[in-house]
Amino acid sequence: MTTRRTHEAQLARALVGGQFLLLGLWVLTGHVLAATPTGRVVQALGVALALWAFAVMIRAQGRMFRISPIPEGHRTLVRSGPYRWIRHPMYASIFLVVTPPVAEWRTGPGVLLLVSLALVIVSKLQFEERLLLDRFPGYADYRRATARIIPFLY
């Protein structure tokens, strides 16, 4: 493995590890389910988006979905399903699930975890996008036509 690939693999592991550490800590706060009906609908939409993106990616790639930002084994650039509008629907789904209870309970640890999670996810998607630009010639055009996580905003 080259030095660059070794560095990429280490960075990918660190970002995935950080993401799951923060999600685990969020679960430990005890504020996982939103208290309001609106918050629960947003969380349900987040779960539905994740399942839709998961199914589309598995079908397109012909294999199980990977959580690594390294696109090894990806046969094609997926532009269908939720990927038609946003490049990272799995990350969007995380925010849809985590944000409502944090916003409702407004605890210091919850807010700190959400901000930390946002920083890790944004770092992870920026790293992933650099790799996707190298792997898929059409990725630059796809980036110009879609939002990263939130249509019309980011």
Secondary structure, DSSP 8 states (H G I E B T S, - for coil): --HHHHHHHHHHHHHHHHHHHHHHHHHHTT--S-SSHHHHHHHHHHHHHHHHHHHHHHHHHTS----SSS-TT--S---SGGGGTBS-HHHHHHHHHHHHHHHHH--HHHHHHHHHHHHHHHHHHHHHHHHHHHH-TTHHHHHHHSBSSSTTT-
